[in-house]
Amino acid sequence: MLGFKEKMDDLIAQGKSIRLGIVGAGQMGIALISHFNNIPGFKVCAIADKDTKQIDNICSKLEIDVNNLFIAESGGSPGILDSEYEDVLSGKQEPGFTGYGSASSAISGGKIIFTDDFSILAKIPEIDVVIDATGYTDVGAGVALASLLGGKDVVTLNVEADITVGPMLKKIADERKLIYTLAAGDEPAALKELYDFAHGLGFKIICAGKGKNNPLDRQANPSTLEEYAAGKGSSGKMMTSFVDGTKSMIEMACLSNATGLIPDCRGMHSPKAKIAELLSVFCSKSQGGILEKEGVVDFVIGDLAPGVFLIFSSKNKLIKELLHYLLMGDGPNYLLYRPYHIPGIETPLTVARAYFERQPWIVPRAGLISEVVTIAKRDLKEGEVIDGIGGYMIYGLIDEYGTAVKENLLPIGLAQGSILKKPVKKDTPIRIDDIIFGCSRLLMQMRKKQDETIQAGGG
């Protein structure tokens, strides 16, 4: 972000800082807290995680004295995720915690709030920005909604929630002149930077995509990946979502919703190719490539991982000559790529942009363009309860939103907890008529409202 250093220096000179609340104290959340603690101008004021038994472990990893925490427990009040959407909007659903004055005093005294209820963060005046590092769709929706209603900007690493109810969250943020944005560093954000660069220079976008970081195995599950995940320092559930391809589908749907690019086919092509081969692979069939359309998203298996790429073209003869002179190739298409992405580590840039410039990094602009639909990973039986992303029962494939609606396909963000009303064969899409929804009440109602308003053209 241009000018980041100067803006932070000015803020520090005023004796101020950007005050943060972080939700989720898992691998990514802990790393984020540690990262922010080492960057002048940021101050982590509060941490929310439902597992309060992890306090000692969290303090140990962060080298924080447990006595420097102020514990703010919810008091057993009904959680926001089980509440009616309209009740949350109207303020009828409130956290059971009442000690906000004490919490504010604790922050002023240099302590960090630790709570088991993320909605408490929205009510603490000393927090400017709430960051979601949970990765759970329903939790992500609740974190963002509660925070926006509490007047906080939201920076989220939760791509799963964004592809499900991101347009609704953006609308709520816009109405309140707040910022809702995904964080820099993950593939969608890294690609949005390339997209904005190429689009801003007037180039035609042919394809934007990522290099897949793991082998692709649609039937992977936490058991088959247990050893592999442990070696990577990851959970079996998280690693499964990577290896079975669901995460790549979610990430490219996020980019699609932010740019208007679409998948060329259901699930994308996902060819095996090296960086040197990208231009000859991701071009039209008439040019010897694999694409039916231009302006698409995809991913590649090869030496680009963990990077991202974008292919563009230009009709301007003089510009094409200049691109050739600058060793960008002979055309007609040209390659931009970034050989890395560093999720979490780049998040401070997004926080700073939201705080100083009042701009998001990447956000769905006009409703859902793409959907990630739910596919049976194995033969599924009537009465089974779907375990969700990264499990044993389903994987996701990207498709255009209109196609998913026309075929009545189950969005993967709403799949967890659903009960099957009929058997579904392996590698077959699961339709909404096949299930009884089991996701949280709040998430379900937010998605319904989004479908009835934003997706229906009602704003």
N, C-alpha and C positions, 0 to 999 in steps of 0.2 A: 504494500500500500504506500503510494507516494506521499511523502510528508509525515509519515507515522512518527519518526523520531522527533521532529520539531514539535508536533502536537503533544506528544508525551512529555517532552522536556518542559513545555509551557505549563502543562497540568501539574507536574511535580513542583515547578517553581512557585505555583500558587498554594502549595501544601495540600493538594488534592490527589485523589486516586479514583480509578474506576472500580467500584465496589461490586463484588461478585457473589452470587449464590450458585453452588454447583450441585446438581441432582445426579446421584449415582456415584458410588464410591468403589466401583469395580476397577478393572485394569486401566481403562481409559480415564475414568474419573480421577483416580489417584494420580496418574501421570499429569493430568491437567492441573490439578491443585499444586503439585510440585513445580510444574512449569511456571504457573502464574506467580508463585511465591518467590521466584527468582528473577522476575521482570519488574523493574521499578515502574511505578504508576498503576499497578494492579494490586488489589487487595481482596483476598478470599475471606468473606465475612461469614459465610454459612455453608454447611454441607448437609445434604439430605440423603439418607439411605434407609430403606426399610429394615435392614439387618443391623440392629443396634448392637448385636453381639460382636460385630466387627470393629468396634471402637478402638480397642487396644491394638488390634492389628493395623488399623488405619494410622493411628498415632505413631506406631513403630515405623511404618514405611515412610511417613512424612516427617519423622523426627520431631513430632509435636508432643509436648507434655500434656497428658490427659487432663491435668488440672487446668489447662488453658482452654478447655471446652466448656461451653454453656449448653446443657442438655435441655432441649425443648421438646417434650413428648406431646403427642396429639391428644392424649386423654381418652382414647378409645372412641372418638366420634366417628360417624359413618364416613367412609372415604369418598373422595370426590369421584372416583371412577365408577362407583355404584349409584351416583346421584343422577337426577334428571338434568338434562342439558339446560332447560329453561330455568330450573332452580339455581343452577350455578351462575348463569348469566344475570339473574336478578339478585344474587347475593344471599339467597335463602340458605344455601349450604355453606357453612363456615367451619373451619378447623376447631377442634375442641380446646386448643391451646388459647390461653388468655393473657399470658405474661409477656406481651410485646414490649411494654415499658422496660421490664427487666432485661429482655433480650437486647434492646437498643443500648441500655447502659453497659451491658456486657461487651458489646461490640466497641463502644466508645472506650472501654477499659482495655481493649486489645485482645479480647477473647473471641473465639470462633464458635458460632452457633452450630450444634449438631442436633438434627431432628429426624424422626422416623416418618414425618409427614411433609412432603414437598410443598403442599399448599401453604404451609406456614411462611415459606420464603417470600411469597407474594405480598404478605402483610407487613414485612419488616421494612421500615422507611430507609434504612441504611444500605439497602441493596439496589443497585442501578440495573444490573443485567443478570438474568438467570440463564444458566447453561445446562442443557439436558445431555447427559452422557449415559443414559440408561440402555437404549437399544430396544426397548419394548414398545410396541405400537400403542397400546392403550395408555401406558404410563406417559409416553411422550406427548400424546394428545392432551392428557390431563395437566401435565407440567406446563405446557405452552399456554393452554387456556387459562389456568389459574393465574399464571404469571402476567399475562396480558391484561386480564381483568383487574389485577392488582397494580397496573401501571408500570410494569417492568418490560424492558426490551428482552427478547428471547433469542438466544443463539443455540441452535440445536445440532447435535451430531446424529440425531435420530432420523435417519433416512426412511425407515420403515413407517414412522408416523407421518412423515411429509408426503409420501406417495399415497397415503390413505386419506388424510384430512388437511393436508397442507394448504390448499386453496381457501378452506374455511378459516384457518388460522391467520393466513395473510389478510383476509377480509376484516377479521376482528382487529388485527393490528393496525391496518390502514384507517379504520374508523376511529381509532383512538390515537392516531398519529404516533404510533409506536413501531418498533422494528421487530419483525419475525424473519429469521434467516437461518439457513443452514451454514455450517462452518466451513471456512477454507481448509484445504488440506486433503479432503477425501476426493475420490475421482470425479464426482459430479462437479464439484467446485473448481477443481483444477481444469476440467474441460470447459467450464463456463468461461474461465479466463482466456483460453485459446479461442473459444467461440466469439467472445466479445472483441478480441483483437482482430480476428479475420473478418467478422461481420462489420466492425467499425471501419475497416479499410475498404469496404465495398466488395469483398470477394464473395464468391458463391460457395456455400458449404456443401460438400459432397457427402462427407461422413465424419462423425466424431465418435471416438470409442476409447476403450481402456485395454490394457494388457492384463489378462487374467493371471493372478498370482499363484494359483494352485491348479493341479490337474482337474479336469472336469469329469465328474462321476455322478449322474443323476440319482443313483440309488445309494449314495453315501449316507451314513447315519452315525450318530455319536458312538456307537459300539465299534464300527469298522474303522473309525478315525480316532479312537481313544489314544493310542500310542502316538500317532502323528500329531494330534492336537497338543498332547503333553509336551512333546519335543519343541513345539512352537510357543509354549507358554500360554496356550489358549484353551478355552473350554471345548468339549466335544460338540456342544450345540452351536457355538459360534463357528467353529471350523466346518461343520456340516453345511451351514448356510453358504459358506464360501465355495466349498468343493462341489456341492450339487448345483451350483450356478445361480441359486436364488438371489444371492447378494448382488451379483453382477446385473441381474434383471432389475432389481430394485434401484440400483445406482443409475442405470441407463434410463429407467423410467423417470427418475428425478431430473436428469438432464433434459429429457424430452419435455417434461412439464414446464421447465424453465425457459426453453428455447423454441419449442414447436417442431423440433426434429422428431422423426418417428421411426419405429423399427421397420426394416424392409420386409420382414416376415415374422410370424410368431416365434418368439425365442431367439430371434436374430440368427446370423449365420455362424458366428464363432469359429472362423477358420483357423487352422494352424499356419502361421506365417512369421517370417522374420521382419525386422524393421525395414530392411532393404527391399522387401517384397510388398509392403503395404500399398504402395501406389498401384501396383499391377493387380492386386487382389480386390481392394475396395474401390473399384470403378465400375462403370456400367458394363453390362454383358456385351454391348456392342463394341466396347473397348477391350474385351477379353477378360473382364472381371466378373464379380458375382452379384452385383447390385441390379435390382429391377428399377429402383428409384434413386433419386438424389435427395440430400437433406435427411440422412438417416443416422441412427445410432447403432453401434455394434460393439463387439469385443473380439480380441484376438488372443490366441494361445501361442506364445513364442517369447522371443528375447526382449520384447518391449516391457514386460512386467518388471516392476510395478508402476510403469508409466502410463501416459495417456497420449492420444494422437488426434489430429484433425487434418482432414484432406480438403483442400479448396481449389478453386479454379478461377481464372480471370479471362474475359474476352478482350481486354485492352491489349492491343498489340505492343505498345511501348512498355507497358508494365510487364508483359511476358518476356520481352527482351531484357528488361532490367533484372527480372527474377533469374533468368538464365545466366546473366553476367554475374550475379551474386551467388551462383552455384546452388540455386534452389532446384535445378533440374530443367529438363527440356519441355515440360508440360505434356499434355494440357492441364494435368493436375499437379498439385504441390503439397508437400507434407510438412506439417508442424508437429513436433512431439516434445514431450517433457518426460525424461526417463525416470521420474520418481513421483511419488505423492507421499505426504507425511501427515496423515490424519492426527488430529489432536494438537500436534506441535504448532500448526499454523493458526489455531483457533484465536489466539490473541489479536491477530490482524483483523478478524471478523468483528470481534468485540470492539476494537478501536474504531473501525469504520462505522459500526452502528452508533457508537457513542458520539464520535466527533462529526461525522458526515451525515448521519441519519439515513444511511443507505444499507440495504441488504447485500450480501455477497452472492447468494443464489437463492431464488424463491420461485414457486410456481406463479406464472404471470396471469394466466386467464383460465383457471380450471385445469382439470386433468386432460392431458393429451394422450397419455399412455396409461395402461393399467397392467399390473402384474397379476396374472390369473393363477388359480390354484390347480395343480396337477397331482394326481395320485401317484405316489412313489412306489406303491405296491398295490395288490388287490385289496380293496378296503371293504369291510363288512357293514351291513346295516347295524346301527346302534353304537358303532365305534365313535369315540370322541377325538377329534382332530387335535394333534399335539402341537401344531404350529411350525413356524419357520425354524429350520435347523434341527428337525426331529426325524422320526422314522416313517412318517406317513405321507408327507407332501413335499413338493418343490414348486417353484414359481417359474412362469414364462411370461415375458413381456408381450403385449399386443396393443393395438390401438384401442383407446378407451371406447370409441363407438362400436367396435367389433365386440368387445367384452360385454357391453350393455345389450347389444342385439342378440348375443348368444346366451345372455343371462348367466355369465360366468362369475364365480366367487372371487372377489378381490382377496389376495393373500393376506392383506392387513386385517381382514375381518375373519380369517379362517380359524384361528386358535379357539378351542373350546366348543366349536360347532359339532353337533351330533348328526351323524349320517342317517338319513331316512331310507336309504337304499344302497345296495352295493355299488361300488365304482371300480372299474377295471384299472389295472396298472397303466400309467402313462396317458390316462384319460382326463380331460378337464372336469373339474367338479362344478356343477351348476348350483345356483342359489336354491333352486327347487329341490336339490338333493339333500339339503341340510336344514337343521334348526339352529339358528345363530346362538352362539354361546359367549361371544366377546362381551366386554364391559358395556354397561348401559350407556355410559357417557359417550364412548367411542361410536357405538351404533347410532345413537341419536345425532351426533355431530356429522357422521357420514350421510345419514338420511337427509339432514338439513342441507348439506352441501349438494347432494344430488338433486334436490328439489329446487334449489335456488341458483347457485353458481353454474352447475353443469347444465341446468335447464335454460340458462341464459337470463335468469332473473336477478343476477348481481348478488 
